[in-house]
Amino acid sequence: MLTVNELLQTAGEDLSLVGDGEVLSPDMAASFEGCLNRAIADLNSDNYISLSVKTNDIVAAGSVYFRKLEEGETADNTVDQEPPDAIQGVSRKVGIRWLRLNSSNPQQMDRVLTYSFPTLWAYEVFDEVAPSGGKRRVGNVVLNGNHPTELRIYENSQLPKYKQGDTIYLSPLYHNLILYALEMKLVNKYKLESYRAATQLELTKAMKAIDTTAANNRPLTNSIADSGSYLDCYYDLVGGKGF
């Protein structure tokens, strides 16, 4: 557990923007907060927080939609949330296990539609007009089978934007990654060239630690997913995609 205030203070002291024990001024703290959220946006886009996997279970046929519903609105085959930028995987329930479906693309899906259980999925994002008249983004997990089935959809759970006073509930494994990503943004903003090489080195080491953890876990997931049986299933083993 890490607080945003502690993170900003540590970054300021590391880069000698404030003295040890000297509290950040309100203007400087606000500037640091902006740099923190830009750093987190970069880490999200590069999937560096990809060990955190969110699942959505739903019974659906043909398609599953991700859209933020308005008050009083209902919709079939829909998960009520903003659409993820990417889907990591889809599985369907077979007995007590989850059978991994293979990823495809919308063009290929048009040629392999069936009325049976799905074996393939694709993901696309588009805009639609909401009941209120405004536009909203919709994510569509397209399946090649139209038989109703219980599905589990896996997506990366990205870090949100943070404000001063917030707490970052994340494994200590990521603390250095976020700290040094923030410090690199500050080095660039304040042109702290004497700190650039050392900060980049620490950021590279933190990224390598994340990559190593994911690589060590990936063979475990693959060994399950590629067992060669219809009982193949997807498990989140805290790192690696499983397929």
Backbone torsions as a table, in degrees:
resi	resn	phi	psi	omega
1	MET	NA	134.3	-175.1
2	LEU	-141.1	134.7	177.2
3	THR	-94.6	150.9	179.4
4	VAL	-62.2	-40.5	-179.9
5	ASN	-60.8	-41.9	178.1
6	GLU	-63.7	-41.7	-178.9
7	LEU	-63.4	-46.4	179.8
8	LEU	-64.4	-41.7	-179.5
9	GLN	-63.6	-44.6	179.8
10	THR	-62.0	-43.1	179.6
11	ALA	-62.5	-42.6	179.3
12	GLY	-62.3	-41.9	179.4
13	GLU	-69.7	-41.3	179.9
14	ASP	-58.7	-36.5	-176.1
15	LEU	-97.3	8.6	178.4
16	SER	58.9	27.6	173.7
17	LEU	-79.2	-21.6	169.8
18	VAL	-138.0	155.9	176.9
19	GLY	-75.6	162.5	178.0
20	ASP	-58.2	124.7	179.4
21	GLY	83.7	-8.4	178.5
22	GLU	-80.4	128.8	-176.0
23	VAL	-77.3	139.4	176.6
24	LEU	-62.0	139.9	174.0
25	SER	-69.5	158.1	178.8
26	PRO	-56.6	-41.4	-179.3
27	ASP	-66.3	-41.9	-179.8
28	MET	-68.1	-40.5	178.7
29	ALA	-61.2	-40.7	178.5
30	ALA	-64.9	-39.3	177.6
31	SER	-64.4	-43.9	178.9
32	PHE	-62.4	-39.0	-179.9
33	GLU	-60.6	-43.0	177.3
34	GLY	-62.0	-41.8	178.1
35	CYS	-65.3	-38.1	178.0
36	LEU	-59.8	-46.6	-177.4
37	ASN	-70.4	-29.8	173.5
38	ARG	-69.8	-37.7	176.8
39	ALA	-64.0	-42.9	179.5
40	ILE	-65.0	-38.7	177.4
41	ALA	-60.0	-40.1	178.2
42	ASP	-66.0	-43.0	179.9
43	LEU	-64.9	-39.0	177.2
44	ASN	-62.0	-46.6	-176.6
45	SER	-65.6	-28.0	178.9
46	ASP	-92.2	6.2	178.3
47	ASN	59.1	32.8	179.1
48	TYR	-79.4	-8.0	175.2
49	ILE	-110.4	30.3	-172.3
50	SER	-77.1	-3.3	175.9
51	LEU	-73.3	-14.7	178.4
52	SER	-93.3	106.9	-174.9
53	VAL	-112.8	128.5	178.1
54	LYS	-101.2	140.7	178.0
55	THR	-119.3	146.9	174.0
56	ASN	-126.7	122.3	177.0
57	ASP	-101.8	133.0	-176.8
58	ILE	-156.3	144.9	172.0
59	VAL	-95.2	121.9	-174.7
60	ALA	-152.7	169.1	177.6
61	ALA	-140.6	128.6	175.2
62	GLY	85.3	-52.1	-177.9
63	SER	-152.6	153.6	169.0
64	VAL	-125.8	130.0	-177.8
65	TYR	-108.1	142.9	170.7
66	PHE	-111.3	114.8	176.4
67	ARG	-151.3	145.5	176.3
68	LYS	-82.0	111.0	-176.8
69	LEU	-76.8	147.1	176.0
70	GLU	-84.5	165.8	-177.1
71	GLU	-57.5	127.2	179.0
72	GLY	83.9	-6.7	-177.7
73	GLU	-83.6	141.9	173.0
74	THR	-128.9	153.8	179.4
75	ALA	-156.2	137.7	178.7
76	ASP	-72.9	155.3	174.9
77	ASN	52.3	37.4	-172.2
78	THR	-128.0	135.6	170.4
79	VAL	-97.8	123.9	-174.8
80	ASP	-81.9	83.7	176.4
81	GLN	-165.5	164.7	173.4
82	GLU	-62.0	142.2	-177.5
83	PRO	-67.7	136.6	175.0
84	PRO	-68.6	155.3	177.3
85	ASP	-68.4	-30.6	-179.2
86	ALA	-150.7	151.8	174.8
87	ILE	-106.4	134.1	-178.3
88	GLN	-86.3	-26.5	179.6
89	GLY	178.7	164.0	177.2
90	VAL	-136.9	137.1	175.4
91	SER	-131.8	156.7	173.9
92	ARG	-120.8	150.6	-175.5
93	LYS	-74.5	129.1	173.4
94	VAL	-130.3	101.5	-174.4
95	GLY	65.9	-120.9	178.1
96	ILE	-101.6	5.0	-176.6
97	ARG	-114.2	170.0	178.4
98	TRP	-115.5	122.6	179.8
99	LEU	-91.4	123.1	-178.5
100	ARG	-71.2	128.4	173.2
101	LEU	-92.1	152.6	-178.1
102	ASN	-90.8	141.1	178.9
103	SER	-77.2	150.5	-178.9
104	SER	-144.6	-156.3	174.3
105	ASN	-138.1	159.4	-174.4
106	PRO	-56.1	-35.4	-179.0
107	GLN	-65.7	-43.5	177.8
108	GLN	-66.7	-35.8	-177.7
109	MET	-62.1	-33.6	-179.4
110	ASP	-61.4	-23.6	-176.0
111	ARG	-95.0	-6.8	-173.4
112	VAL	-129.3	25.2	178.2
113	LEU	-66.4	139.8	179.0
114	THR	-138.4	169.7	175.2
115	TYR	-100.5	10.6	-179.0
116	SER	-102.6	-162.1	179.6
117	PHE	-69.9	144.9	-178.7
118	PRO	-72.6	148.3	173.0
119	THR	-123.8	-15.4	-177.7
120	LEU	-128.9	157.2	175.1
121	TRP	-144.9	155.9	172.5
122	ALA	-142.6	161.3	-177.0
123	TYR	-132.5	135.6	177.3
124	GLU	-142.1	155.0	178.9
125	VAL	-124.2	135.0	-179.7
126	PHE	-145.8	171.6	177.3
127	ASP	-101.4	147.7	173.4
128	GLU	-141.5	167.0	176.8
129	VAL	-90.4	123.3	178.8
130	ALA	-77.1	163.9	179.0
131	PRO	-54.8	-30.9	180.0
132	SER	-74.0	-10.9	-179.4
133	GLY	103.5	-14.6	178.5
134	GLY	-83.5	167.0	178.0
135	LYS	-89.0	149.6	173.9
136	ARG	-147.2	156.2	178.2
137	ARG	-85.0	143.4	178.2
138	VAL	-131.3	132.8	172.3
139	GLY	-100.8	139.0	-177.3
140	ASN	-128.0	113.8	170.8
141	VAL	-88.6	108.5	-177.1
142	VAL	-92.4	131.6	179.8
143	LEU	-112.1	151.3	179.6
144	ASN	-91.7	6.5	177.3
145	GLY	-126.6	138.8	-176.6
146	ASN	-102.4	8.5	177.6
147	HIS	-80.0	128.1	178.8
148	PRO	-56.6	133.0	-178.2
149	THR	-151.8	157.4	178.2
150	GLU	-84.7	123.3	-174.9
151	LEU	-115.9	152.2	170.5
152	ARG	-126.3	121.2	-176.8
153	ILE	-110.2	131.5	-175.7
154	TYR	-108.8	131.1	176.8
155	GLU	-138.6	152.1	174.2
156	ASN	-69.9	132.0	176.0
157	SER	-91.6	107.4	-173.8
158	GLN	-84.8	155.4	176.3
159	LEU	-71.5	140.6	179.2
160	PRO	-83.6	-180.0	169.7
161	LYS	-76.1	143.2	-177.8
162	TYR	-116.4	154.2	175.1
163	LYS	-121.4	160.6	175.3
164	GLN	-56.6	137.1	-177.9
165	GLY	95.7	-14.8	178.2
166	ASP	-75.2	158.9	173.0
167	THR	-111.1	135.6	178.4
168	ILE	-96.2	107.6	-179.6
169	TYR	-89.5	91.2	-174.7
170	LEU	-149.6	149.6	179.0
171	SER	-54.8	142.9	176.5
172	PRO	-56.3	-19.7	177.0
173	LEU	-54.5	-29.6	-174.5
174	TYR	-97.4	-6.8	-174.3
175	HIS	-59.4	-48.9	-179.6
176	ASN	-65.3	-36.6	178.8
177	LEU	-58.5	-48.3	-178.5
178	ILE	-69.1	-41.0	-179.3
179	LEU	-60.2	-49.8	-175.0
180	TYR	-76.4	-26.5	172.1
181	ALA	-65.4	-41.3	174.8
182	LEU	-61.8	-46.4	-177.5
183	GLU	-62.7	-35.0	177.2
184	MET	-65.5	-37.1	176.0
185	LYS	-63.7	-39.4	179.4
186	LEU	-69.6	-38.4	176.6
187	VAL	-58.9	-43.4	180.0
188	ASN	-68.5	-42.0	-176.3
189	LYS	-68.7	-43.8	-175.7
190	TYR	-96.6	5.3	177.0
191	LYS	53.3	52.8	-179.4
192	LEU	-91.6	70.1	-171.0
193	GLU	-62.4	-30.1	-179.1
194	SER	-69.0	-17.2	179.3
195	TYR	-101.6	-6.0	-170.8
196	ARG	-62.4	-51.2	-174.3
197	ALA	-62.7	-45.8	-178.2
198	ALA	-65.6	-40.4	-179.8
199	THR	-67.9	-41.6	178.2
200	GLN	-62.4	-38.5	178.5
201	LEU	-62.7	-45.2	-179.7
202	GLU	-66.1	-37.5	178.1
203	LEU	-65.7	-42.1	178.5
204	THR	-62.2	-41.7	178.2
205	LYS	-63.1	-41.0	179.6
206	ALA	-65.9	-40.0	177.8
207	MET	-65.3	-39.7	-179.9
208	LYS	-65.1	-35.4	177.8
209	ALA	-63.3	-39.6	177.4
210	ILE	-67.3	-45.9	179.7
211	ASP	-60.0	-41.0	-179.2
212	THR	-64.7	-42.1	179.0
213	THR	-62.5	-43.6	179.5
214	ALA	-64.8	-41.8	-178.7
215	ALA	-66.0	-37.3	-179.6
216	ASN	-66.8	-31.5	-179.0
217	ASN	-87.0	-23.3	-174.1
218	ARG	-60.8	-41.3	178.4
219	PRO	-59.7	-32.3	178.9
220	LEU	-64.9	-43.4	-180.0
221	THR	-68.6	-41.5	-178.6
222	ASN	-65.8	-34.4	-178.6
223	SER	-64.5	-29.5	177.7
224	ILE	-80.6	-46.0	-173.8
225	ALA	-67.7	-25.5	-175.2
226	ASP	-108.3	34.1	-175.5
227	SER	-76.3	-7.3	174.2
228	GLY	80.0	19.8	-178.8
229	SER	-124.3	156.0	175.3
230	TYR	-67.3	-9.3	176.7
231	LEU	-88.8	6.8	175.4
232	ASP	-49.5	139.5	-179.1
233	CYS	-144.1	159.4	179.5
234	TYR	-96.9	128.3	171.8
235	TYR	-123.9	141.7	173.0
236	ASP	-88.3	105.0	-178.7
237	LEU	-103.1	35.5	175.8
238	VAL	61.1	49.5	173.5
239	GLY	142.5	135.8	-176.9
240	GLY	89.1	153.3	-172.8
241	LYS	-90.5	-21.2	178.9
242	GLY	85.9	-1.9	177.4
243	PHE	-167.5	NA	NA
